[in-house]
């Protein structure tokens, strides 16, 4: 415990590094997977190819990848870009399948209705399919977020310092407090990221909670079920 | 007026859904396409707004080929109501109703104001405007679907078994609403159903379809009832089972109409 108190500054600065390294791969992975997932969902031919390739990407061991990337990218061996690129590859590997599944989860009847209303292909995707794929996309993004936050630590092995430094250093110097603080800080980041993602989801997808909220507020206010239209008091509903 | 001229639709797998179909659908009336599954009725409906593209033939609206128009623009000019409402689950009721005007570039405030009026038109409480579709009953959802179909004030309204998925009581209520609405609005309605009673209730013109979109008979409900063209029609409308065979019995000095089972259904007025 003493170690933690004495090194709280170090833990905090490494936590910030961990966060800074984890955010870009999550966002980039999401953005890159979107067109790939769309392609995988759209054509049978691309589906097989894309899902296989993205699945294989995830099987690349992280340590060799981090070591090979500087050679491929022409970056310095200690450049944090290596970690960001490597983790983006893993994020894409996870998210392509998830994006394809998310787009496939949108009810075909709803898509047809949107076409019948006069949505063009482009606007139908962004205004109907993408938001309706949201819950499944979010589920995938939460997995990517947790996995990325923990994988950032591996970068420490190749010298890109992050919370992983605390495990390595703590093990070498036999300071359990240091190892544990690294684990706890990583966990906390993962949990905070998850909360933020869920929060963003609630904000952007209010309809997914609509059923629950009305049922509870209806109970609270004694409003009748939606079937009894005439009996409902509009003022009460409006006041909600 | 909508006119089909020798329209054929063959799907990529080889099935001919509609074979050389010709029909004139008069303006400001309700035409009901009725038939069992495989009769091509939904395919025919969806060819009008080019959700399904023809293989050959010609479809015209008011004398103009629909194939000269951009499909997206065409669809925005035609109301469409489908089974299971087809509402967008992520949009509030009011925004669902305002969908097409918003696509057409109407200002959001104006579109919403018009949408509220439309809720009145279809007999929905304005308090439902801020709900999501999942928070409504099936009947309410269908009403929202009808309101959405009317929102851009189209001349033509396509209805694809719109009342097929609601319970019989709500269905009867919605059918009566549609009859009332049509009396007020006078749209050119093309209505698809497999329910002959619904067809007779709603249709000014009823078109009975056999497999492959062959017209077994078309005419007013009275014409079809009074003279079924063939055995298929007689079976379909239930004439062969005596369901439509009413007769008159005199009870207490009045003419009571009874059905084939002898159950009274009404009294003849002098």
Interface residues (C-beta under 8 A of the other chain):
Chain A: X107 X109 X110 X112 X113 X114 X115 X116 X117 X118 X119 X120 X123 X128 X131 X132 X134 X205 X206 X207 X210 X211 X214 X226 X227 X229 X230 X232 X234 X237 X238
Chain B: X49 X51 X72 X73 X75 X76 X80 X82 X84 X86 X87 X88 X89 X90 X91 X99 X100 X103 X124 X125 X126 X127 X128 X130 X131 X132 X134 X135 X136 X137 X140 X148
